Amino acid sequence: MDKKRGRLEIIYDILNVINKNQNRIKYTPLLRKSNLSTKRFSEYVSELLEKEFIKALENKKDKYFCLTDKGFHYLEKYKNITTFVEDFGL
């Protein structure tokens, strides 16, 4: 049986999707790739914007999300933690 993603893993997944898309992605593709309901996705995006892990950029017709330095730092630290856990078989 598949294990549910925890909060930290969901945040990592959202930030990682943005990073893998040249640090620029629109709302709808990010929603689809995050594999969350619209409501939960909105809650996570609001929190990430509020805590300055991501920022919203707008041009004349589109709104994009991109990572801040804090978002990149989270990705780096998360990878360190998961590597540590895997190294010890936890």
Secondary structure as GFF3:
##gff-version 3
##sequence-region A 1 90
A	DSSP	alpha_helix	7	20	.	.	.	ID=ss1
A	DSSP	beta_strand	25	26	.	.	.	ID=ss2
A	DSSP	alpha_helix	27	34	.	.	.	ID=ss3
A	DSSP	alpha_helix	38	50	.	.	.	ID=ss4
A	DSSP	beta_strand	54	58	.	.	.	ID=ss5
A	DSSP	beta_strand	63	67	.	.	.	ID=ss6
A	DSSP	alpha_helix	69	87	.	.	.	ID=ss7
###
